[in-house]
Amino acid sequence: MPRTHREVSEQLDSFARFSNDQFLDTVSLLAALSTKLKAADGSYAKADQAAEAALKSVLVSGRYVPSEDR
């Protein structure tokens, strides 16, 4: 005898199938990106250093303004 209503069980099954599809899509995407990064080699490191420099400049020269003062 089921412990939940049939509608609840059907919705849960539907959600589980959707979540599994999303997981498989994410794994496929990450595998594709990993392949692309291996092919890009040094240019990725250059882009990463540029992003690091931009973030560092924001942190060093930025100024916090509380939301009520904006």
CNS distance restraints for C-alpha pairs under 8 A (distance, minus, plus):
assign (resid   2 and name CA) (resid   6 and name CA) 7.93 0.50 0.50
assign (resid   4 and name CA) (resid   8 and name CA) 6.42 0.50 0.50
assign (resid   4 and name CA) (resid   9 and name CA) 6.42 0.50 0.50
assign (resid   5 and name CA) (resid   9 and name CA) 6.32 0.50 0.50
assign (resid   6 and name CA) (resid  10 and name CA) 6.11 0.50 0.50
assign (resid   7 and name CA) (resid  11 and name CA) 6.15 0.50 0.50
assign (resid   8 and name CA) (resid  12 and name CA) 6.06 0.50 0.50
assign (resid   9 and name CA) (resid  13 and name CA) 6.12 0.50 0.50
assign (resid  10 and name CA) (resid  14 and name CA) 6.11 0.50 0.50
assign (resid  11 and name CA) (resid  15 and name CA) 6.10 0.50 0.50
assign (resid  12 and name CA) (resid  16 and name CA) 6.09 0.50 0.50
assign (resid  13 and name CA) (resid  17 and name CA) 6.19 0.50 0.50
assign (resid  14 and name CA) (resid  18 and name CA) 6.20 0.50 0.50
assign (resid  15 and name CA) (resid  19 and name CA) 6.03 0.50 0.50
assign (resid  16 and name CA) (resid  20 and name CA) 6.13 0.50 0.50
assign (resid  17 and name CA) (resid  21 and name CA) 6.25 0.50 0.50
assign (resid  18 and name CA) (resid  22 and name CA) 6.25 0.50 0.50
assign (resid  19 and name CA) (resid  23 and name CA) 6.11 0.50 0.50
assign (resid  20 and name CA) (resid  24 and name CA) 6.18 0.50 0.50
assign (resid  21 and name CA) (resid  25 and name CA) 6.16 0.50 0.50
assign (resid  22 and name CA) (resid  26 and name CA) 6.13 0.50 0.50
assign (resid  23 and name CA) (resid  27 and name CA) 6.21 0.50 0.50
assign (resid  24 and name CA) (resid  28 and name CA) 6.16 0.50 0.50
assign (resid  25 and name CA) (resid  29 and name CA) 6.11 0.50 0.50
assign (resid  26 and name CA) (resid  30 and name CA) 6.10 0.50 0.50
assign (resid  27 and name CA) (resid  31 and name CA) 6.09 0.50 0.50
assign (resid  28 and name CA) (resid  32 and name CA) 6.18 0.50 0.50
assign (resid  29 and name CA) (resid  33 and name CA) 6.13 0.50 0.50
assign (resid  30 and name CA) (resid  34 and name CA) 5.98 0.50 0.50
assign (resid  31 and name CA) (resid  35 and name CA) 6.29 0.50 0.50
assign (resid  32 and name CA) (resid  36 and name CA) 6.27 0.50 0.50
assign (resid  33 and name CA) (resid  37 and name CA) 6.08 0.50 0.50
assign (resid  34 and name CA) (resid  38 and name CA) 6.20 0.50 0.50
assign (resid  35 and name CA) (resid  39 and name CA) 6.36 0.50 0.50
assign (resid  36 and name CA) (resid  40 and name CA) 6.17 0.50 0.50
assign (resid  37 and name CA) (resid  41 and name CA) 6.17 0.50 0.50
assign (resid  37 and name CA) (resid  44 and name CA) 6.90 0.50 0.50
assign (resid  40 and name CA) (resid  44 and name CA) 6.05 0.50 0.50
assign (resid  41 and name CA) (resid  45 and name CA) 7.17 0.50 0.50
assign (resid  42 and name CA) (resid  46 and name CA) 6.44 0.50 0.50
assign (resid  43 and name CA) (resid  47 and name CA) 6.25 0.50 0.50
assign (resid  44 and name CA) (resid  48 and name CA) 6.05 0.50 0.50
assign (resid  45 and name CA) (resid  49 and name CA) 6.18 0.50 0.50
assign (resid  46 and name CA) (resid  50 and name CA) 6.28 0.50 0.50
assign (resid  47 and name CA) (resid  51 and name CA) 6.25 0.50 0.50
assign (resid  48 and name CA) (resid  52 and name CA) 6.13 0.50 0.50
assign (resid  49 and name CA) (resid  53 and name CA) 6.13 0.50 0.50
assign (resid  50 and name CA) (resid  54 and name CA) 6.25 0.50 0.50
assign (resid  51 and name CA) (resid  55 and name CA) 6.18 0.50 0.50
assign (resid  52 and name CA) (resid  56 and name CA) 6.01 0.50 0.50
assign (resid  53 and name CA) (resid  57 and name CA) 6.18 0.50 0.50
assign (resid  54 and name CA) (resid  58 and name CA) 6.44 0.50 0.50
assign (resid  55 and name CA) (resid  59 and name CA) 6.26 0.50 0.50
assign (resid  56 and name CA) (resid  60 and name CA) 6.02 0.50 0.50
assign (resid  57 and name CA) (resid  61 and name CA) 5.79 0.50 0.50
assign (resid  57 and name CA) (resid  62 and name CA) 7.49 0.50 0.50
assign (resid  58 and name CA) (resid  62 and name CA) 4.91 0.50 0.50
assign (resid  65 and name CA) (resid  69 and name CA) 6.48 0.50 0.50
assign (resid  65 and name CA) (resid  70 and name CA) 6.75 0.50 0.50
assign (resid  66 and name CA) (resid  70 and name CA) 6.80 0.50 0.50
